[in-house]
Structure formats: structure tokens, C-alpha cells
Amino acid sequence: MRQSSPLPATAVLFFSLILTGCLFRSHNVQANVSNAPLQTATQPQLVDRLNSEADAIHTMNASVEIATSVGGAKKGRVTEYSAINGFILAEKPAMLRMIGLMPIVRNRAFDMVSNGQTFELWIPPKNRFIVGSNEVTKPSANTLENLRPQIILDALLFQPVQTDEIAVVEARMQTVVDEQSKKRLEQPNYVLDIIRQDASSGGWYLSRKIYFDRSDLLPYRQLLFNKQGTIATDAHYGNFKDFGGIHFPTHIVIQRPEEEYTVGIKVLKMTLNQPLKPEQFVLEQPEGAQVVRLDGSTAAASSPSTGNVQ
């Protein structure tokens, strides 16, 4: 019968050194996890919370501060523009009007209206009146010319989870800053993955990811994806305030990674669910303005000036 060979002397010496502690050393690891009290929620509870907050908002009338920047790693630099004040009007399902005012003189820097499918944009300093679709078919070399009202609306107002969508919850971690020590700590969070079926192909794709802070179960980030799985919009939300029983963020940052531009919105004053008039979403072509259609054609025309906002 074949007998097993004894361990080599070097192996015996090696294991002896390990057991006696000669070949290793240990050190303390400082916990880097927040000890803040956290709330818990199930997938149905997160969906119900998101849906109830989304369904609670029908109209919005806000005074805002708007800041924009262009550029990033692709362009090799970032250009930040001075913040301007303005107004945002919104009415579900898809109506939006956004007005920017020039500093000091408070004349209109731009006036933009959308019905969800098409939009109109008046730029008084250039006396240009732009008409086009919310879909960008031919991206412009001028980055901000690719901005569409629907991008703002989709990031501004959360959409409920539809009955034909699938929602899945992830338990993940987020980085927070401790108020006392100012240290960056890790804290558990929830991420709601919303999966949608493509009507044309029948396939499923990740539509959006909504990140919830477990200290208050409020959404602090939303990723919107295109059908190819690329992040189209990365929106961040902060400084929630109570507006008549509805929690709404007053600091919103909308990033578009592919086009490399960012729109920051700071809510200064807002009323929700007050009736808005149809004419508040009408932007008529100003007299003498140069009309630019996004199919490439231009024309000069005249018509009455813009409708009233207030």
C-alpha cells in the first residue's frame, strides 16, 4: 500500500511561523459608515411614495434662478455662465414655459414654450424665433442649442411608475458629509430601477434609476436612460421644502453627459396646483423676428408679440 509523503520541512516551518504570528501583522480599520438613524421601506412602499408625490403635482408656477455651464472632458474645458432670474410654468401632462431675464434691466433673455411634442423659443437679444421638435435629429455644434424643454420637464417633475413598467429595488450605498465632523461617510440608500418595454421592438430596457436617501426617504438623484442604455440625463435634487404638504426640491441640477451641458435651477418662490390659463403657454412670433426652423430653413415674418405670462 502506498503511503503519503510527509510534509517537507519548509512547509512545516512555514505553518509554524503562521501559527506563532511571525509572518503577519494586523491593524485597526476605522469605520467609515454613517451612524445616522435610517428609515426602511419595501419596493411597494417606495413605488407608492414616488407615485403619490408625483400625482400630487398638477401645475407649477415658480420664480427661479437659472445657471448654465457647457463643457467637460470631451471639450477639454468648462464654461460657466452667470446665473439669471426667470420663471417656470408647468402643467401636466406636458406643458412648459420657461423665461430667462437679463441681469439688472430684467428684459427677456429668452422665452420658451413647449407642448411636449414641439417647442418655440424666442431670443430677443438676437431677435430670433426658433421653432422645432423636442427630438434632436441633427445635433448642433452650439451645445445649448440642443437643449429641449422636455429635458427640463422630465427632470423637474417625477413621473409615477406606470402599470406597464417593472420596478426593482437595490440596496446600495451613498456618500454623505457628516454635519459635525465634515467627514465623507458611506450611508445605505435605496435605488429604484424602473424597466420599460419598448413598444416597437417588444424588448425591455432600463428607463430610469431613482435614488432615495434613507434618512428621509426623499429622492436625491434620478438617472434617465435612452434605449441604448446610455445615461441621457443625470438630475440631482436637494434642499426639499414643504409646499402645501408636498415636498419639492428647491435645488435642482440637470446634467447631460453626452452633450456636456448643465442647467442648475434654484427655486426662489413657488406655488403648486394653482389654475393656469391656456394663453400662458402661448408664445406668438414677434414682429420682425427672424424665424429659424430646425429643418434648416429661415425666414423673416411679422405677427403680434408674445402672450402674457402672469
Phi, psi and omega in degrees: 000135182281130180260148179289146181283144177292155178299140176300155182299326180295323179293319178298318179295320180300310181294328178295320179293322178297313183295329180272357176084018183276342185248016177212161175220154181235158177213156181286145176245121182282130179296132182244029184248135180296142176256020179295145178295134184243150175262156179243152178203149176267172178301313178298324180292320178294319178296315179298320180295315179297314182296319182293320178291320180292316182289342183285341183257125178246320178223158178219138174224107190230140165267131189223165168247131186242126177234138181230152173216154182228138174117172181171208184297324181294316182276340178084002177198163179235131176249122180256133180259150180297141180291144177231156176273162180184196183224149172229126173244136179217143175217125178292146014270339190211009184275135179213138169227133183226126184235133174247140183249141176293144178299148175068294185286336176061024167287161183287126174277324174202160178215119188229136180228142178217146174252011180100330179256312180236165177216160175229138183225123176252128177243092185304318181302331178257357182052042179249139178239110187256135180232134180189185179267156176288347175273131176272105181268326178231095182303140180270149175292334174278107191306312185293344176287349177270356178290133179236146180303326183296331176297317179295313184295318181297325179278329185286316184245118177296141176261141178291161175284123183278162183293337179264014177250157178247132179244131180233140182257135171250142170259112185229195181233149174232158177264127179235162178250121179293130185296326183275306184276343184064015178277151176274123184235159175266139181219134179299145176220181174240143174234124179262111178270124181248120186250134185236151177265132178286122184295329184278317184263338183083354179280164181256146178215155178287117184270315181200159175233128181243124184261129180248132174280123185282354175286334180219357182060032175260145180286130180245354179204148176219126174255129177249129185250152169271178186289346178271000179087007179271143177291117178272315181226136175239103185251135179242142186231141180204171178052059178293141175229159181270119176244091179062039179090000179248124177278124183221138180287140178256354172238117182229128177240121183250113181251140175241095187298321183291315181277346180059061168217158183226137175238120177256134181235124175246117182282121179266322181204142184204144169235140180246145171064026170269142183301138175244146182273145179304324182291345177289348177247025177248125177238105182270152182293123180291152180296130176081001182286148174278122182271128178240118177259138187288004169276359176107349182273152176228154179200155174256134182212173179222146177193174180300159180282181192298153176286169182281148177262313185283000000 
